[in-house]
Amino acid sequence: MDKERKMMIFLLLVAAISSHVFGEEWKANVVKNLNALVTSCVVIPCSFTLPKEHQTSGRTGIWHLSKQRDKQIFSDDEDHISEEYRGRTQLLGHLNQNNCTLEITNVKEFDTGPFCFRIKLTSTSEDFSFAEDCVEMKMLLDPPDPTLNHPKTFIQDHPNSVTCSVTYTCTSHRPILTWSRGAKDEISEVHKEHDPGKWEVLSILTFTPREQDDHSELTCTATFHGKKTSSKTMVLYVKRTENYNHIIIPTVVGIGTAVIFGFFCIFMMKKYKRRITELQSQDGSVWNRLSRMSGRIRSGGPGPSRSDQRPNNVNSKSNAKQKFSKPRFPSPKSQQKSCHYKEDDLDDGDDYINTADLNVYGNL
C-alpha cells in the first residue's frame, strides 16, 4: 500500500513538472504598455518560444486585435490585413529567430490596441495565439519635451557640458536632437534603453563659454519621425574668471603718470635754475647800464644810446680831462686892482662830473 502511494505521488510530481515545462514553452514576451506619438511610429518588441518538436517547423506570424482575432493588423498575406492598417505595419524581427517585433508607422489616434501575436505552423497547420501577452498603447498628440541638464553657472573660458535628452518608442526612426549653437565636433550622442521598448537619446554639447555668452539662450530641439518637434531653452549664466586687472591697470596708470610728472618737474626745475644763473651772471652789466643812465640824467645829457652802452674807459677819462680841465687864473700882475675870482664861480660853468664815479661805474 505504501509502495502504491509513493508511486502515485511520484507520477503526479512528474506530470506537474512536465505540464509546467511544456506549458511555458508556448510563451511570448511582449511589452505590456507603450507610448506612441501620433503621426510618428512605434516599435513593439516581441519574442516567443515553441515546444522542441515544433522548433524546426515553418511558421508565419500574425498580429491582431485581442478581442477580434479576425481583424488583423499584420499578416504575410497583405489581403488579410484590415484596410486601416494596410501599408502601415511590418515585422522587423525574423520568425526563424523567434523574433516577432512589429513596427507601426503613421500612428493614428485609434491605434490603441490591445494587439496580440499569433503564430501559425505551416507544417501542421497549427496556430497558437499568445492572447495573454498583448500590448496596449497610449496615444500622444504632442511629442515629449527634451530635458536639459546643466550647471547653474558656467565658468568663463573653461569647457562646460550640457546634456539634452528625450524619450522615444520608435527605434527604427530615432528622433534627431539639434542645438542652437555648437560645432559638429562639440556634440556627441548616446542611445540607451531604459525598459523594453522605451529608449532615450542623449545629446552632449561641450563648449567653452565666453564673457559675451552671459545671459544668452541655448536651445535644444527634438525632431521626431513624422516631422513633429519639441524644444527646450535655457539661459546661460557665465561667471567671469577672477583677475586683478581692475586693480593692476589703475595702479600702473597712476605710477606712470606720477613718473612722467616727476620727470617734467625735474626738467622744469633745471631749466629755471639755469635761467636764474644766467640772470645772476648778467646782474653786473645791468647795474652798470643803470648807473650810466643815472649819471647822464643828473648831468642833463641825453640817455645812453645803444652804441654807447659799453664805452671805452680810456676815452672817457681823456674826454673828461679835456672837457673839465682846470681854468687858468689871471696873473696878479695883469689884474692887480681887483680880483673877482670866486671859488663859487666854478659852479657857474659846466656841470661838475665826478670822474672817479665814471671810473668806478665805467669799468666793466
SEZA-690940 format. One line per field, with one value per residue: residue number from 1; residue in one letter; x negated, y negated, z of N, C-alpha, C in turn. Coordinates in steps of 0.1 Angstrom, whole numbers. Layout:
N
num = [NUM ...]
residuo = [a ...]
neast = [X ...]
nnorth = [Y ...]
nup = [Z ...]
caeast = [X ...]
canorth = [Y ...]
caup = [Z ...]
ceast = [X ...]
cnorth = [Y ...]
cup = [Z ...]
//
This chain:
364
num = [1 2 3 4 5 6 7 8 9 10 11 12 13 14 15 16 17 18 19 20 21 22 23 24 25 26 27 28 29 30 31 32 33 34 35 36 37 38 39 40 41 42 43 44 45 46 47 48 49 50 51 52 53 54 55 56 57 58 59 60 61 62 63 64 65 66 67 68 69 70 71 72 73 74 75 76 77 78 79 80 81 82 83 84 85 86 87 88 89 90 91 92 93 94 95 96 97 98 99 100 101 102 103 104 105 106 107 108 109 110 111 112 113 114 115 116 117 118 119 120 121 122 123 124 125 126 127 128 129 130 131 132 133 134 135 136 137 138 139 140 141 142 143 144 145 146 147 148 149 150 151 152 153 154 155 156 157 158 159 160 161 162 163 164 165 166 167 168 169 170 171 172 173 174 175 176 177 178 179 180 181 182 183 184 185 186 187 188 189 190 191 192 193 194 195 196 197 198 199 200 201 202 203 204 205 206 207 208 209 210 211 212 213 214 215 216 217 218 219 220 221 222 223 224 225 226 227 228 229 230 231 232 233 234 235 236 237 238 239 240 241 242 243 244 245 246 247 248 249 250 251 252 253 254 255 256 257 258 259 260 261 262 263 264 265 266 267 268 269 270 271 272 273 274 275 276 277 278 279 280 281 282 283 284 285 286 287 288 289 290 291 292 293 294 295 296 297 298 299 300 301 302 303 304 305 306 307 308 309 310 311 312 313 314 315 316 317 318 319 320 321 322 323 324 325 326 327 328 329 330 331 332 333 334 335 336 337 338 339 340 341 342 343 344 345 346 347 348 349 350 351 352 353 354 355 356 357 358 359 360 361 362 363 364]
residuo = [m d k e r k m m i f l l l v a a i s s h v f g e e w k a n v v k n l n a l v t s c v v i p c s f t l p k e h q t s g r t g i w h l s k q r d k q i f s d d e d h i s e e y r g r t q l l g h l n q n n c t l e i t n v k e f d t g p f c f r i k l t s t s e d f s f a e d c v e m k m l l d p p d p t l n h p k t f i q d h p n s v t c s v t y t c t s h r p i l t w s r g a k d e i s e v h k e h d p g k w e v l s i l t f t p r e q d d h s e l t c t a t f h g k k t s s k t m v l y v k r t e n y n h i i i p t v v g i g t a v i f g f f c i f m m k k y k r r i t e l q s q d g s v w n r l s r m s g r i r s g g p g p s r s d q r p n n v n s k s n a k q k f s k p r f p s p k s q q k s c h y k e d d l d d g d d y i n t a d l n v y g n l]
neast = [-8 -19 -38 -24 -12 -34 -44 -23 -24 -49 -44 -25 -40 -59 -41 -31 -55 -62 -40 -42 -66 -63 -41 -52 -67 -52 -52 -51 -70 -60 -59 -39 -28 -29 -40 -29 -35 -14 -12 -38 -59 -59 -76 -71 -85 -90 -91 -93 -87 -88 -76 -99 -95 -84 -102 -117 -99 -82 -69 -45 -37 -12 5 30 61 69 95 107 99 100 96 70 39 14 1 -14 -1 10 36 52 50 64 80 75 50 34 4 -9 -21 -47 -69 -97 -114 -128 -111 -122 -141 -128 -118 -94 -90 -72 -65 -47 -38 -31 -13 20 48 65 50 48 49 58 30 22 1 0 -10 -15 -19 -34 -38 -21 2 11 19 11 22 10 26 26 5 3 1 8 14 7 18 0 6 -11 -46 -71 -88 -122 -147 -169 -201 -224 -250 -244 -258 -282 -318 -338 -358 -364 -359 -326 -298 -266 -237 -211 -182 -157 -128 -117 -98 -101 -123 -132 -132 -148 -146 -159 -183 -191 -212 -211 -236 -271 -296 -300 -319 -318 -296 -282 -265 -243 -225 -202 -186 -159 -137 -122 -114 -113 -131 -159 -174 -205 -220 -251 -266 -296 -313 -331 -324 -322 -328 -309 -288 -272 -240 -229 -208 -203 -192 -177 -165 -142 -135 -110 -101 -79 -78 -71 -80 -98 -110 -135 -146 -173 -189 -221 -244 -272 -301 -325 -361 -383 -403 -428 -428 -413 -426 -453 -456 -447 -466 -491 -487 -485 -511 -527 -518 -526 -554 -560 -551 -569 -594 -589 -587 -613 -628 -618 -626 -654 -657 -647 -666 -689 -682 -680 -706 -719 -707 -717 -744 -743 -738 -758 -764 -739 -735 -756 -748 -725 -737 -752 -731 -718 -738 -740 -715 -715 -735 -722 -724 -717 -702 -719 -728 -724 -747 -764 -765 -785 -810 -844 -869 -892 -890 -869 -881 -900 -885 -871 -891 -898 -875 -867 -889 -911 -904 -923 -939 -940 -969 -985 -998 -986 -961 -959 -944 -919 -904 -882 -877 -860 -856 -832 -824 -831 -811 -793 -799 -804 -787 -796 -813 -819 -847 -858 -836 -829 -850 -846 -820 -822 -840 -839]
nnorth = [12 -12 -14 -17 -41 -58 -56 -67 -94 -101 -99 -120 -142 -142 -146 -171 -186 -182 -193 -219 -226 -222 -238 -264 -266 -275 -305 -340 -371 -402 -437 -453 -479 -508 -541 -560 -582 -602 -604 -597 -569 -536 -510 -477 -456 -420 -386 -350 -315 -281 -247 -219 -200 -215 -234 -233 -236 -253 -286 -312 -346 -365 -395 -408 -422 -419 -411 -407 -384 -380 -405 -416 -432 -429 -406 -379 -376 -402 -408 -400 -418 -444 -472 -498 -495 -487 -488 -501 -486 -463 -435 -436 -418 -384 -355 -330 -332 -335 -360 -384 -412 -441 -469 -499 -525 -560 -566 -564 -579 -560 -537 -521 -495 -466 -447 -415 -387 -360 -327 -307 -274 -261 -235 -217 -231 -242 -267 -292 -314 -340 -352 -361 -377 -406 -439 -472 -505 -540 -570 -598 -631 -653 -657 -645 -668 -678 -672 -692 -691 -708 -728 -753 -777 -788 -786 -811 -808 -781 -747 -734 -713 -705 -686 -671 -654 -630 -609 -580 -558 -547 -529 -524 -548 -571 -600 -632 -653 -686 -715 -750 -762 -755 -734 -705 -688 -693 -680 -651 -619 -596 -565 -548 -521 -522 -507 -477 -485 -512 -539 -562 -591 -608 -638 -654 -684 -701 -729 -761 -787 -822 -856 -872 -855 -854 -854 -847 -827 -791 -765 -734 -712 -687 -665 -645 -614 -619 -645 -661 -683 -693 -715 -728 -755 -773 -796 -809 -814 -830 -829 -852 -850 -851 -879 -905 -928 -951 -963 -963 -977 -1004 -1011 -1009 -1028 -1051 -1051 -1054 -1079 -1095 -1092 -1104 -1130 -1136 -1136 -1157 -1178 -1178 -1185 -1211 -1224 -1223 -1238 -1263 -1269 -1271 -1293 -1313 -1314 -1324 -1349 -1360 -1362 -1382 -1404 -1424 -1438 -1449 -1466 -1484 -1496 -1509 -1527 -1544 -1555 -1569 -1587 -1603 -1614 -1630 -1649 -1662 -1654 -1636 -1603 -1571 -1558 -1530 -1524 -1535 -1519 -1503 -1520 -1531 -1529 -1544 -1564 -1578 -1588 -1605 -1624 -1635 -1648 -1667 -1682 -1690 -1705 -1723 -1757 -1786 -1809 -1844 -1864 -1880 -1903 -1912 -1917 -1935 -1954 -1945 -1915 -1894 -1867 -1840 -1811 -1800 -1806 -1787 -1769 -1780 -1774 -1747 -1717 -1699 -1670 -1640 -1624 -1602 -1587 -1580 -1564 -1543 -1532 -1529 -1509 -1477]
nup = [0 8 -11 -35 -30 -28 -55 -69 -60 -70 -98 -101 -94 -115 -137 -130 -132 -158 -172 -164 -175 -203 -207 -204 -227 -249 -253 -252 -252 -247 -247 -223 -221 -240 -251 -278 -304 -322 -357 -359 -354 -339 -322 -314 -292 -294 -286 -287 -277 -286 -284 -283 -304 -324 -332 -355 -374 -402 -402 -397 -390 -372 -364 -344 -332 -298 -290 -313 -334 -360 -371 -385 -380 -390 -414 -433 -457 -474 -482 -461 -442 -422 -437 -426 -415 -435 -452 -432 -413 -404 -400 -380 -369 -373 -378 -378 -360 -337 -332 -331 -335 -341 -362 -364 -385 -391 -370 -358 -340 -332 -328 -305 -295 -274 -289 -301 -306 -329 -338 -367 -377 -405 -413 -399 -399 -376 -351 -327 -303 -285 -264 -238 -236 -246 -261 -251 -261 -255 -268 -279 -285 -287 -289 -265 -243 -245 -220 -202 -188 -168 -154 -128 -131 -154 -160 -172 -201 -196 -204 -206 -201 -215 -214 -234 -234 -246 -246 -265 -286 -310 -324 -350 -364 -351 -330 -338 -324 -321 -316 -308 -310 -314 -328 -350 -340 -314 -303 -291 -291 -275 -273 -253 -237 -215 -205 -219 -251 -245 -251 -248 -261 -259 -260 -260 -254 -256 -248 -248 -229 -234 -223 -234 -237 -215 -200 -224 -246 -249 -269 -273 -297 -305 -331 -344 -360 -386 -385 -363 -337 -307 -281 -259 -239 -224 -202 -202 -176 -171 -152 -146 -150 -122 -118 -115 -129 -127 -105 -111 -135 -130 -110 -124 -143 -126 -114 -137 -145 -124 -125 -150 -145 -125 -138 -155 -137 -127 -149 -155 -132 -134 -157 -149 -129 -144 -159 -139 -130 -153 -154 -130 -136 -154 -139 -132 -155 -160 -138 -143 -167 -157 -139 -155 -170 -149 -143 -166 -166 -143 -152 -171 -197 -227 -226 -226 -257 -279 -291 -272 -250 -240 -232 -239 -214 -214 -233 -222 -199 -210 -224 -204 -190 -209 -213 -188 -178 -156 -151 -161 -138 -137 -140 -112 -118 -141 -133 -110 -96 -90 -81 -92 -89 -77 -58 -59 -84 -100 -101 -119 -144 -166 -157 -129 -129 -114 -120 -108 -102 -127 -134 -117 -123 -149 -155 -167]
caeast = [0 -28 -46 -15 -11 -47 -44 -13 -29 -60 -38 -18 -51 -64 -31 -31 -67 -61 -30 -47 -77 -57 -32 -60 -73 -44 -53 -55 -74 -56 -57 -25 -23 -39 -36 -30 -33 -5 -19 -52 -59 -62 -81 -66 -94 -83 -99 -84 -93 -80 -80 -110 -91 -80 -112 -122 -88 -80 -60 -42 -32 0 8 45 67 71 109 111 88 101 92 55 32 3 1 -22 8 15 50 59 48 75 77 69 36 26 -8 -15 -27 -57 -77 -112 -122 -128 -104 -130 -149 -118 -116 -81 -89 -63 -65 -36 -41 -20 -4 33 53 72 41 46 49 46 26 17 -7 4 -19 -9 -29 -30 -39 -9 14 15 15 12 23 5 37 23 -7 6 -4 17 7 12 15 -5 8 -23 -59 -76 -98 -135 -152 -182 -209 -235 -253 -237 -266 -294 -330 -343 -370 -365 -350 -314 -289 -251 -231 -197 -176 -143 -124 -110 -94 -103 -138 -136 -133 -151 -145 -171 -185 -199 -215 -212 -249 -280 -300 -297 -329 -315 -284 -282 -252 -242 -212 -202 -172 -156 -129 -119 -105 -114 -145 -163 -186 -212 -230 -260 -272 -307 -317 -338 -316 -329 -321 -297 -277 -265 -226 -224 -200 -207 -180 -178 -153 -140 -126 -106 -96 -65 -80 -67 -92 -96 -123 -137 -155 -179 -197 -235 -249 -286 -309 -338 -373 -388 -415 -431 -431 -407 -435 -466 -456 -447 -479 -501 -484 -489 -525 -532 -515 -535 -568 -561 -550 -582 -605 -586 -590 -628 -632 -614 -634 -667 -655 -646 -678 -698 -678 -684 -721 -722 -703 -726 -757 -741 -734 -768 -762 -727 -738 -765 -740 -716 -745 -755 -719 -715 -747 -736 -703 -720 -742 -713 -727 -708 -704 -728 -723 -728 -762 -772 -762 -797 -821 -858 -873 -904 -885 -861 -889 -907 -875 -867 -902 -897 -862 -867 -902 -911 -905 -935 -936 -948 -982 -983 -1003 -977 -949 -963 -935 -908 -903 -868 -875 -854 -855 -818 -821 -833 -798 -785 -803 -799 -783 -807 -811 -829 -854 -860 -824 -829 -859 -840 -809 -825 -848 -830]
canorth = [0 -23 -15 -23 -56 -65 -56 -77 -107 -103 -102 -133 -152 -142 -152 -185 -193 -182 -202 -232 -229 -223 -249 -276 -266 -283 -317 -353 -382 -414 -448 -455 -493 -517 -554 -562 -596 -603 -607 -591 -554 -528 -496 -468 -444 -408 -373 -338 -302 -270 -234 -214 -193 -225 -244 -233 -238 -266 -294 -326 -354 -374 -404 -410 -428 -409 -406 -404 -377 -381 -418 -415 -445 -424 -392 -377 -379 -416 -409 -397 -430 -454 -483 -509 -492 -482 -496 -508 -477 -453 -428 -439 -406 -372 -345 -318 -336 -337 -374 -389 -426 -448 -483 -506 -538 -569 -562 -571 -580 -547 -526 -519 -481 -458 -439 -402 -379 -346 -321 -296 -264 -257 -220 -211 -240 -246 -280 -294 -328 -344 -361 -366 -386 -416 -453 -483 -518 -553 -579 -611 -640 -661 -650 -649 -678 -674 -675 -697 -690 -717 -735 -766 -788 -783 -793 -817 -802 -768 -738 -731 -704 -705 -674 -672 -640 -628 -595 -577 -543 -542 -527 -523 -561 -578 -614 -639 -664 -697 -726 -764 -766 -744 -727 -691 -681 -696 -673 -636 -613 -582 -560 -537 -515 -522 -495 -471 -493 -526 -543 -576 -596 -618 -646 -661 -696 -706 -742 -770 -799 -835 -866 -877 -845 -856 -857 -843 -815 -779 -758 -720 -708 -673 -663 -631 -609 -625 -660 -668 -688 -699 -721 -733 -766 -776 -808 -807 -824 -828 -836 -857 -845 -860 -886 -917 -938 -963 -969 -965 -987 -1018 -1013 -1011 -1042 -1061 -1052 -1060 -1094 -1101 -1092 -1114 -1143 -1138 -1140 -1170 -1188 -1179 -1192 -1225 -1230 -1225 -1249 -1276 -1271 -1276 -1307 -1322 -1315 -1333 -1363 -1365 -1365 -1395 -1415 -1434 -1447 -1456 -1477 -1493 -1504 -1517 -1537 -1553 -1562 -1578 -1598 -1612 -1622 -1641 -1659 -1668 -1649 -1625 -1590 -1564 -1551 -1516 -1523 -1539 -1511 -1498 -1529 -1527 -1536 -1553 -1576 -1586 -1596 -1616 -1633 -1642 -1658 -1678 -1690 -1696 -1710 -1734 -1770 -1793 -1821 -1856 -1867 -1891 -1915 -1917 -1921 -1939 -1962 -1937 -1900 -1890 -1852 -1833 -1797 -1796 -1808 -1774 -1762 -1786 -1769 -1734 -1709 -1691 -1655 -1632 -1614 -1590 -1578 -1574 -1553 -1532 -1526 -1526 -1497 -1466]
caup = [0 8 -24 -45 -27 -32 -69 -73 -57 -80 -111 -100 -95 -129 -145 -127 -137 -173 -177 -162 -185 -216 -207 -206 -240 -257 -245 -259 -244 -254 -238 -219 -223 -247 -256 -293 -309 -334 -370 -359 -354 -327 -324 -303 -291 -292 -288 -284 -277 -291 -280 -291 -316 -334 -333 -369 -383 -408 -394 -401 -378 -374 -353 -345 -320 -288 -289 -327 -340 -375 -375 -384 -383 -398 -419 -445 -468 -472 -484 -449 -433 -423 -446 -419 -412 -446 -456 -421 -404 -409 -390 -380 -365 -381 -370 -376 -348 -326 -330 -337 -333 -350 -364 -369 -389 -393 -360 -357 -327 -328 -327 -290 -292 -273 -300 -297 -316 -331 -347 -374 -382 -419 -415 -393 -399 -362 -347 -313 -301 -272 -260 -225 -237 -256 -258 -252 -264 -251 -279 -276 -296 -288 -286 -252 -243 -241 -207 -202 -175 -169 -141 -126 -136 -162 -158 -184 -207 -192 -211 -199 -209 -213 -219 -238 -236 -248 -247 -277 -287 -324 -326 -364 -368 -339 -331 -340 -315 -326 -307 -314 -311 -312 -340 -350 -332 -300 -299 -291 -289 -270 -272 -243 -234 -201 -204 -232 -260 -241 -253 -246 -268 -251 -268 -251 -260 -248 -254 -239 -229 -233 -214 -241 -237 -203 -202 -237 -246 -255 -272 -278 -304 -309 -343 -344 -373 -388 -386 -351 -329 -294 -278 -245 -239 -211 -202 -198 -167 -172 -142 -151 -144 -113 -122 -108 -139 -122 -96 -117 -146 -124 -103 -134 -149 -116 -113 -149 -145 -114 -130 -161 -139 -117 -148 -160 -127 -126 -161 -153 -121 -140 -167 -142 -122 -154 -162 -128 -131 -164 -149 -120 -143 -161 -129 -132 -167 -158 -129 -150 -176 -149 -133 -166 -173 -138 -144 -177 -163 -134 -159 -181 -210 -232 -222 -234 -269 -279 -294 -261 -239 -234 -236 -236 -202 -216 -240 -213 -190 -217 -227 -191 -187 -219 -211 -175 -174 -146 -157 -157 -130 -142 -132 -103 -124 -151 -126 -97 -89 -85 -84 -90 -89 -66 -60 -62 -98 -108 -103 -129 -157 -169 -146 -124 -130 -107 -129 -101 -104 -140 -134 -110 -129 -163 -157 -168]
ceast = [-9 -35 -37 -13 -23 -48 -34 -18 -40 -54 -31 -29 -56 -54 -31 -43 -66 -51 -34 -57 -71 -47 -39 -66 -65 -43 -57 -59 -71 -54 -43 -20 -34 -32 -38 -27 -25 -13 -33 -51 -62 -66 -78 -76 -86 -92 -90 -93 -83 -84 -91 -106 -86 -90 -118 -111 -88 -69 -57 -36 -21 2 23 49 71 85 114 100 88 97 76 49 19 5 -8 -14 15 30 58 58 59 71 70 55 28 16 -14 -22 -37 -64 -92 -120 -120 -121 -112 -140 -141 -116 -104 -79 -81 -65 -52 -40 -29 -9 9 38 60 63 38 44 60 43 19 10 -2 -6 -12 -20 -25 -30 -27 3 19 11 18 12 19 14 34 12 -4 1 7 10 14 8 11 -2 -4 -35 -63 -87 -111 -138 -166 -189 -221 -238 -246 -245 -278 -306 -335 -356 -373 -355 -338 -306 -274 -246 -216 -193 -162 -140 -117 -108 -95 -118 -142 -138 -136 -149 -159 -172 -194 -200 -215 -226 -258 -283 -298 -306 -327 -303 -286 -268 -252 -228 -212 -187 -170 -148 -126 -109 -106 -128 -147 -175 -191 -222 -238 -268 -283 -313 -324 -331 -326 -322 -309 -285 -269 -250 -221 -216 -206 -195 -184 -165 -153 -130 -123 -102 -82 -66 -75 -80 -88 -110 -123 -148 -160 -186 -211 -239 -264 -293 -322 -350 -378 -401 -416 -434 -425 -416 -448 -466 -456 -460 -490 -500 -488 -504 -532 -530 -524 -549 -570 -560 -563 -593 -602 -590 -606 -633 -629 -623 -648 -667 -655 -659 -689 -695 -682 -699 -725 -718 -712 -740 -755 -738 -744 -766 -749 -729 -746 -756 -730 -724 -748 -743 -716 -725 -744 -724 -706 -727 -734 -715 -717 -711 -714 -721 -728 -743 -770 -770 -774 -809 -835 -863 -884 -899 -877 -869 -896 -897 -871 -878 -901 -886 -862 -881 -901 -913 -918 -931 -945 -960 -979 -988 -993 -964 -952 -952 -924 -909 -889 -866 -870 -853 -842 -815 -823 -820 -790 -789 -797 -796 -795 -804 -823 -835 -856 -848 -824 -838 -854 -830 -812 -833 -839 -838]
cnorth = [-13 -25 -21 -38 -64 -66 -66 -91 -111 -107 -116 -144 -153 -149 -167 -193 -193 -192 -217 -236 -231 -235 -262 -277 -274 -297 -329 -363 -395 -425 -451 -468 -501 -531 -555 -576 -596 -609 -602 -576 -549 -514 -488 -456 -432 -396 -362 -326 -292 -257 -228 -207 -202 -235 -244 -235 -252 -273 -307 -333 -363 -382 -408 -417 -417 -403 -404 -397 -378 -395 -419 -429 -441 -410 -391 -379 -393 -417 -406 -408 -439 -466 -495 -507 -488 -492 -503 -499 -467 -447 -432 -427 -395 -361 -333 -320 -339 -352 -379 -404 -433 -463 -489 -521 -546 -566 -571 -571 -567 -535 -523 -504 -476 -449 -427 -396 -365 -340 -309 -287 -259 -242 -213 -219 -243 -260 -282 -309 -331 -355 -367 -376 -396 -430 -463 -496 -530 -563 -592 -620 -650 -654 -654 -659 -673 -679 -680 -696 -698 -723 -748 -777 -781 -792 -798 -811 -789 -759 -734 -722 -706 -693 -676 -658 -640 -614 -593 -562 -538 -541 -526 -537 -570 -593 -620 -651 -674 -708 -740 -769 -754 -738 -712 -683 -683 -688 -658 -631 -599 -578 -548 -533 -515 -509 -489 -480 -508 -530 -558 -579 -608 -625 -654 -672 -701 -718 -750 -783 -811 -845 -871 -867 -846 -861 -855 -830 -803 -770 -744 -716 -694 -672 -648 -627 -613 -640 -668 -671 -693 -705 -726 -744 -769 -789 -805 -818 -821 -836 -840 -852 -855 -866 -899 -929 -952 -970 -972 -976 -1001 -1021 -1016 -1025 -1053 -1063 -1058 -1075 -1101 -1102 -1103 -1128 -1146 -1143 -1154 -1181 -1190 -1187 -1207 -1231 -1232 -1237 -1263 -1279 -1277 -1290 -1317 -1324 -1325 -1348 -1368 -1369 -1378 -1406 -1427 -1444 -1455 -1468 -1488 -1502 -1514 -1529 -1548 -1562 -1573 -1590 -1608 -1620 -1633 -1652 -1666 -1663 -1639 -1612 -1582 -1557 -1537 -1515 -1527 -1531 -1505 -1508 -1525 -1536 -1547 -1565 -1584 -1594 -1608 -1627 -1642 -1652 -1670 -1687 -1697 -1700 -1722 -1747 -1778 -1806 -1832 -1859 -1880 -1904 -1921 -1922 -1924 -1946 -1953 -1923 -1896 -1875 -1848 -1818 -1792 -1797 -1795 -1767 -1768 -1781 -1756 -1726 -1700 -1676 -1648 -1621 -1601 -1580 -1572 -1562 -1541 -1524 -1523 -1513 -1485 -1453]
cup = [0 -5 -35 -43 -31 -48 -75 -71 -67 -93 -112 -101 -109 -138 -143 -133 -152 -178 -175 -172 -199 -218 -209 -220 -250 -250 -254 -249 -251 -243 -235 -223 -230 -250 -271 -297 -322 -345 -370 -360 -341 -330 -312 -302 -287 -295 -283 -283 -281 -285 -289 -304 -327 -338 -348 -379 -390 -401 -400 -389 -382 -361 -355 -332 -311 -288 -303 -335 -355 -380 -374 -388 -391 -402 -431 -458 -466 -474 -471 -439 -434 -430 -439 -415 -423 -450 -444 -411 -411 -397 -391 -376 -375 -372 -368 -364 -336 -322 -338 -335 -344 -350 -370 -372 -391 -383 -360 -343 -322 -326 -312 -287 -283 -286 -295 -309 -317 -341 -354 -380 -395 -421 -410 -393 -386 -360 -332 -310 -286 -267 -246 -225 -249 -251 -260 -253 -260 -262 -273 -287 -298 -283 -272 -253 -239 -226 -208 -188 -177 -156 -140 -132 -144 -159 -171 -188 -202 -199 -201 -208 -205 -220 -222 -240 -238 -250 -260 -277 -301 -327 -341 -370 -355 -340 -332 -331 -321 -316 -315 -315 -310 -326 -339 -341 -317 -295 -301 -287 -285 -269 -262 -240 -219 -197 -218 -240 -256 -241 -250 -254 -260 -259 -258 -259 -251 -255 -243 -239 -227 -225 -221 -241 -224 -206 -217 -236 -254 -257 -278 -284 -308 -321 -344 -358 -374 -387 -373 -343 -316 -290 -263 -246 -225 -213 -195 -188 -165 -160 -147 -143 -135 -118 -114 -117 -134 -111 -103 -127 -140 -117 -113 -140 -139 -115 -125 -149 -135 -119 -141 -155 -131 -127 -153 -150 -126 -138 -160 -142 -127 -150 -159 -134 -132 -158 -151 -127 -142 -160 -139 -126 -151 -152 -130 -144 -166 -149 -135 -159 -168 -143 -143 -169 -162 -139 -155 -173 -153 -141 -169 -195 -215 -227 -231 -246 -269 -282 -282 -249 -232 -239 -232 -224 -204 -223 -230 -203 -197 -220 -215 -188 -196 -216 -198 -169 -165 -153 -152 -149 -136 -133 -124 -109 -134 -145 -111 -89 -83 -89 -81 -90 -76 -68 -63 -77 -106 -110 -114 -143 -159 -156 -142 -124 -123 -116 -121 -102 -117 -141 -127 -117 -144 -165 -157 -165]
//
